[in-house]
Amino acid sequence: MNADKPYVELLMSSPNPHTSFLSLSQTIWNLQDLNTCAKKNALQKVVEAYEEICQNMNR
């Protein structure tokens, strides 16, 4: 897995990256072990990965 973009590779390995994006985002948001700042940081990385995937799909 690419250490620089683990979420891109994770989402791309899924048969449906769109559903995986939603599921992963919901899972992060529901985690009790993370504070709000950590959740926002993780969610931002997932969103950036999803945006990259969508841009690549539209090419």
N, C-alpha and C positions, 0 to 999 in steps of 0.2 A: 504494500500500500504506500502511496506517495505521502511522505510525512508532511509536506507542505499543503496538501489538499486532501485530507482524509475524508471529508464530507462529500467532496465531488466524487471520489472513487466509490464511496459507500452508496451514494444515491445512484450512480451510474451502474453499479453492479445489480441493482434491482430491476426486475422485469417492468416495473412501473415507477419511475422516479418521482412522478407527481404524487402518487399515494404515499410513497416512502417519505417524501418531504413533509407531508401533512402529519403522518404518524410520528416521525422523529421529532418534529416541532412540538407536538402535543406531549410526547413523552418527556422531553426536556422541561416543558412548562410545568408538568405535574410532579417533577422530582421534589421530594421533601428535603433531600440532603444538600441542595444547592441554595445559596442566597440569591436574591433578586439580581444582583449585579452579575453573578456567574451565569445565571440563566440568560440574561440579556446578551452577554458575550457569546455564549454557545449558540443562541438563536441567531445572532448576527452572522456567525460563521456559516450556519446552515442556510440562511437566506442568500448569502453571497455565493455559496456553492450552487444553490438552485438557480440563481440568476445566470451563472456561468453555463450551466447545463442548458437552460432555455435559450441563451444566445447561440450556443453551438448547434442546437436543434434547428434554429431558424436560418442557418447558413446553407 
